[in-house]
Amino acid sequence: MSMVRQINVFMENKIGRLYEICNLLGENGINIRGFSLADMADFGLLRLIVDKTDLAKEILKKADFPVSESKVIVVSVPDVPGGLARVLKTFTDSDLSVEYTYIVANTKVAFSVDNLEKAESVLSSAGFEILSENEL
């Protein structure tokens, strides 16, 4: 499996909280490969793909941030008009529901879908490059 581990951090919507998390990771030599921030009324959900997942979780937990881990599939989307639509059509044709998505780097896109194993299989069969944590 080429699924990528993602860290989910729940944080209060307060000035400086995002900086605090990013600075804490940076001070500990952890590189952020991709992220998404969803804003809610009083809290935000920060999703991170980093180069040292276990260390990042440990550091954030020690700093009293609520942290969980989930998995996503990262696809190298063709850098052409309609490239993303081709990936999404593969999901749609295979009856897979995309829960959320975000760009990791350039044309590398993280997807959370309702069945990651099936997504990996159909994307591979369709000729898409699926990236592992080590390839990010």
Backbone bond lengths (Angstrom), bond angles and torsions (degrees), N, CA, C in turn:
res aa  C-N    CA-C-N  psi(-1)  N-CA   C-N-CA  omega(-1)  CA-C   N-CA-C  phi
1 M - - - 1.459 - - 1.533 110.02 -
2 S 1.298 115.40 141.54 1.462 121.13 179.48 1.521 112.41 -108.69
3 M 1.317 116.37 22.16 1.455 118.58 -179.21 1.521 110.36 -66.94
4 V 1.310 115.18 148.65 1.456 122.14 -176.35 1.526 108.75 -109.82
5 R 1.324 114.95 134.96 1.466 119.38 177.59 1.526 109.41 -77.38
6 Q 1.305 114.36 138.36 1.459 122.52 -179.37 1.525 107.99 -125.12
7 I 1.319 115.93 140.22 1.460 120.97 176.57 1.527 108.15 -98.21
8 N 1.328 115.79 134.96 1.461 121.73 177.11 1.522 107.61 -112.59
9 V 1.320 115.93 122.47 1.461 120.56 -177.92 1.526 108.48 -119.54
10 F 1.331 116.28 122.75 1.461 120.55 175.20 1.515 107.11 -91.37
11 M 1.320 115.81 128.76 1.458 118.96 -175.98 1.526 110.50 -138.45
12 E 1.317 113.82 146.50 1.456 119.49 176.60 1.522 109.50 -67.99
13 N 1.323 115.58 145.32 1.463 120.30 174.50 1.529 108.34 -79.52
14 K 1.316 114.85 83.76 1.462 122.18 178.48 1.515 108.08 -132.74
15 I 1.284 115.38 147.59 1.456 120.48 177.62 1.528 109.30 -56.53
16 G 1.314 115.74 130.84 1.450 121.07 174.81 1.516 116.23 90.91
17 R 1.339 119.07 -8.37 1.475 120.18 -177.36 1.528 111.74 -66.79
18 L 1.322 117.50 -43.28 1.457 120.41 178.86 1.524 110.04 -64.13
19 Y 1.318 116.42 -42.84 1.469 120.44 175.88 1.522 110.45 -58.36
20 E 1.329 116.81 -45.05 1.465 121.47 -178.20 1.530 111.12 -57.22
21 I 1.322 116.53 -44.35 1.465 120.80 -179.99 1.525 110.55 -65.82
22 C 1.329 115.97 -49.62 1.471 120.14 -178.03 1.519 111.74 -64.08
23 N 1.311 117.01 -39.42 1.466 121.01 179.31 1.525 110.48 -67.43
24 L 1.302 117.29 -42.43 1.458 122.34 178.42 1.535 110.56 -58.84
25 L 1.314 116.36 -44.56 1.465 119.85 178.09 1.523 110.38 -65.42
26 G 1.315 117.31 -45.53 1.461 121.37 -179.57 1.515 112.81 -61.39
27 E 1.330 116.68 -42.63 1.469 120.61 179.25 1.521 112.12 -62.48
28 N 1.337 116.35 -23.43 1.459 121.05 -178.76 1.526 112.57 -102.33
29 G 1.337 116.32 16.32 1.452 121.10 174.21 1.519 114.76 71.67
30 I 1.321 116.71 25.08 1.463 120.99 -179.30 1.525 108.57 -101.28
31 N 1.323 115.81 125.69 1.456 121.67 -178.29 1.526 110.14 -96.56
32 I 1.320 116.28 128.53 1.465 121.69 176.54 1.525 107.89 -82.58
33 R 1.326 116.62 121.63 1.461 122.35 -179.86 1.527 111.73 -91.91
34 G 1.312 116.61 -30.97 1.457 121.83 -180.00 1.509 109.28 -164.80
35 F 1.335 116.23 155.70 1.457 118.97 178.44 1.516 111.15 -158.16
36 S 1.311 114.12 160.45 1.457 122.93 174.98 1.520 106.56 -143.47
37 L 1.309 116.53 140.21 1.461 120.97 178.23 1.520 108.55 -126.22
38 A 1.327 116.06 120.41 1.458 122.32 177.18 1.526 107.79 -107.48
39 D 1.300 115.81 127.70 1.459 122.17 -176.83 1.522 110.17 -98.23
40 M 1.335 115.43 131.40 1.453 121.95 172.95 1.522 106.50 -122.17
41 A 1.294 118.62 -178.03 1.461 121.32 -174.01 1.528 113.22 -54.74
42 D 1.310 117.70 -59.71 1.460 121.10 -175.40 1.526 113.56 -109.19
43 F 1.321 116.38 -13.75 1.458 120.99 -176.19 1.519 110.33 -133.98
44 G 1.312 114.15 161.46 1.453 120.88 173.37 1.516 108.76 -125.24
45 L 1.308 116.16 157.07 1.457 121.82 175.53 1.520 106.99 -116.71
46 L 1.320 114.84 113.93 1.457 121.95 178.73 1.514 108.07 -101.27
47 R 1.326 115.94 120.73 1.459 121.72 176.01 1.518 106.94 -105.16
48 L 1.330 116.39 130.18 1.462 121.82 -175.40 1.514 111.61 -129.97
49 I 1.325 115.86 139.11 1.450 121.85 165.19 1.519 104.79 -113.95
50 V 1.326 115.49 121.44 1.462 120.91 -175.85 1.528 109.58 -126.27
51 D 1.325 115.93 168.90 1.465 119.37 -179.12 1.530 113.33 -82.89
52 K 1.323 117.74 -14.61 1.472 121.19 179.91 1.530 108.30 -134.95
53 T 1.309 115.74 77.09 1.462 121.97 -171.77 1.526 112.75 -59.32
54 D 1.315 117.53 -49.95 1.466 120.19 -176.15 1.525 111.34 -63.07
55 L 1.319 117.59 -43.42 1.458 121.42 178.84 1.521 110.58 -64.30
56 A 1.312 117.39 -42.20 1.462 120.99 179.55 1.527 111.20 -61.08
57 K 1.325 116.65 -44.28 1.467 119.84 178.08 1.526 110.77 -60.76
58 E 1.312 116.36 -45.19 1.468 121.33 -179.61 1.531 110.98 -60.18
59 I 1.310 117.08 -46.88 1.470 121.74 -177.90 1.524 111.10 -65.34
60 L 1.326 116.46 -43.66 1.465 120.03 -179.17 1.531 111.41 -67.22
61 K 1.321 116.93 -38.84 1.467 120.03 177.33 1.527 110.91 -64.21
62 K 1.335 117.34 -41.29 1.468 121.18 177.72 1.522 111.49 -62.00
63 A 1.333 116.24 -28.46 1.464 121.18 178.83 1.534 111.07 -89.48
64 D 1.333 116.91 12.84 1.464 124.54 176.08 1.524 114.97 66.91
65 F 1.324 116.75 28.74 1.458 119.84 171.96 1.520 108.50 -91.31
66 P 1.340 117.87 131.20 1.465 119.96 174.42 1.532 109.09 -67.76
67 V 1.329 115.99 120.50 1.465 121.80 -173.72 1.526 109.74 -128.29
68 S 1.324 115.48 139.57 1.454 120.94 171.19 1.529 107.65 -136.73
69 E 1.309 115.57 171.80 1.459 120.42 179.91 1.517 108.80 -127.23
70 S 1.309 116.07 142.00 1.459 121.77 173.56 1.524 107.65 -141.93
71 K 1.310 116.42 179.79 1.462 120.09 -178.15 1.517 110.25 -122.28
72 V 1.320 114.27 147.48 1.455 122.38 175.11 1.523 107.94 -133.30
73 I 1.294 115.63 166.94 1.460 120.88 173.70 1.522 106.52 -111.98
74 V 1.318 116.77 130.44 1.463 121.36 -178.72 1.518 108.30 -108.22
75 V 1.315 115.24 125.09 1.457 122.25 -174.56 1.517 109.44 -117.36
76 S 1.308 116.40 138.37 1.456 121.12 171.54 1.525 106.43 -83.74
77 V 1.318 115.72 103.64 1.457 121.67 -176.45 1.527 108.84 -80.47
78 P 1.321 117.86 133.57 1.464 119.60 178.25 1.532 110.88 -55.81
79 D 1.324 115.86 131.97 1.474 121.82 -177.23 1.528 110.03 -86.03
80 V 1.313 114.20 64.15 1.459 122.25 178.67 1.530 108.03 -141.65
81 P 1.331 117.25 156.94 1.468 118.45 175.40 1.531 110.09 -55.45
82 G 1.316 116.02 129.10 1.462 121.31 -179.61 1.514 114.34 87.53
83 G 1.348 117.67 0.42 1.460 120.62 -179.21 1.521 112.61 -59.23
84 L 1.319 117.11 -47.12 1.462 120.91 178.89 1.525 110.43 -64.77
85 A 1.319 116.74 -39.33 1.465 120.07 178.55 1.530 110.80 -60.42
86 R 1.336 117.86 -36.41 1.468 120.81 178.42 1.528 111.21 -62.53
87 V 1.347 116.20 -42.55 1.469 119.57 178.15 1.523 109.47 -64.38
88 L 1.314 116.64 -46.23 1.466 120.46 -178.85 1.528 111.85 -63.90
89 K 1.323 117.53 -35.96 1.467 120.89 177.08 1.525 109.92 -63.91
90 T 1.328 116.66 -37.52 1.466 120.17 177.51 1.523 109.82 -60.36
91 F 1.332 116.91 -42.83 1.470 120.32 176.53 1.525 110.54 -63.56
92 T 1.325 116.40 -48.12 1.465 121.21 -177.31 1.525 110.98 -61.22
93 D 1.328 116.56 -46.67 1.463 120.62 -179.59 1.526 112.34 -63.34
94 S 1.319 116.62 -23.49 1.469 121.53 -179.86 1.524 111.60 -99.95
95 D 1.327 116.38 10.83 1.469 122.69 177.94 1.526 112.36 58.96
96 L 1.351 115.87 39.82 1.461 122.01 177.43 1.524 109.32 -104.20
97 S 1.300 116.30 134.45 1.458 121.80 -179.27 1.529 110.28 -97.69
98 V 1.322 117.50 125.45 1.464 122.26 176.09 1.520 107.85 -82.88
99 E 1.322 116.39 121.99 1.460 121.20 179.59 1.524 111.18 -85.11
100 Y 1.323 117.32 -43.08 1.462 122.90 173.44 1.512 108.57 -162.87
101 T 1.314 115.92 165.91 1.455 121.45 -179.39 1.520 109.29 -153.11
102 Y 1.324 116.48 155.22 1.463 121.39 174.65 1.515 109.88 -160.01
103 I 1.314 115.51 156.44 1.456 121.11 179.89 1.529 109.21 -78.56
104 V 1.315 115.86 135.77 1.455 121.85 175.33 1.531 108.80 -93.41
105 A 1.320 117.53 -52.32 1.465 122.56 177.25 1.516 108.11 -164.26
106 N 1.318 116.12 139.14 1.472 121.01 179.66 1.520 111.11 45.70
107 T 1.319 115.88 -108.82 1.467 119.87 -178.11 1.527 111.65 -110.16
108 K 1.306 117.00 20.96 1.456 121.43 175.25 1.526 107.33 -92.72
109 V 1.322 116.32 122.83 1.458 120.98 -173.41 1.524 109.42 -124.96
110 A 1.331 116.44 132.22 1.465 122.49 176.31 1.520 108.77 -90.53
111 F 1.320 116.19 136.51 1.454 122.42 178.00 1.519 109.62 -127.78
112 S 1.308 115.49 134.91 1.454 120.77 166.93 1.522 105.53 -106.16
113 V 1.319 115.92 121.41 1.462 121.07 179.44 1.517 108.83 -127.21
114 D 1.324 115.75 165.89 1.456 119.38 -173.87 1.526 114.12 -71.66
115 N 1.331 118.77 -14.51 1.463 121.17 177.50 1.530 107.87 -145.40
116 L 1.319 116.88 92.61 1.460 121.66 -174.71 1.528 112.93 -64.15
117 E 1.311 117.39 -38.50 1.467 119.94 -179.62 1.522 111.30 -64.02
118 K 1.315 115.94 -44.02 1.459 120.10 178.17 1.527 109.96 -65.01
119 A 1.332 116.53 -41.32 1.466 120.65 179.48 1.524 110.69 -59.52
120 E 1.319 116.19 -44.63 1.458 119.85 179.40 1.528 110.54 -61.24
121 S 1.291 117.08 -42.81 1.459 121.91 -178.85 1.526 111.84 -63.99
122 V 1.330 116.79 -48.37 1.471 118.70 -176.36 1.520 111.56 -71.31
123 L 1.331 117.08 -34.40 1.466 119.32 178.15 1.528 110.53 -67.80
124 S 1.318 116.67 -42.18 1.472 120.11 177.30 1.516 110.61 -61.62
125 S 1.327 116.57 -44.71 1.465 120.94 179.31 1.522 111.83 -62.09
126 A 1.334 116.48 -31.49 1.465 121.39 179.96 1.530 111.80 -83.59
127 G 1.340 116.89 -1.33 1.457 120.48 175.52 1.515 115.66 90.17
128 F 1.323 118.30 11.04 1.459 120.74 178.43 1.522 110.73 -81.99
129 E 1.330 115.87 144.47 1.466 121.19 177.27 1.523 108.76 -83.55
130 I 1.321 115.76 123.92 1.463 121.93 177.57 1.510 107.03 -107.36
131 L 1.321 116.16 129.68 1.456 121.47 -173.20 1.515 111.84 -99.52
132 S 1.311 116.34 144.99 1.465 121.74 175.09 1.522 108.64 -94.55
133 E 1.322 116.39 171.76 1.468 120.91 178.04 1.523 111.00 -56.04
134 N 1.322 116.70 -40.32 1.462 121.12 -177.90 1.523 113.14 -67.51
135 E 1.316 117.27 -21.26 1.461 121.20 -177.81 1.519 113.30 -90.43
136 L 1.310 117.12 -3.29 1.476 119.78 -178.83 1.510 111.95 -87.24
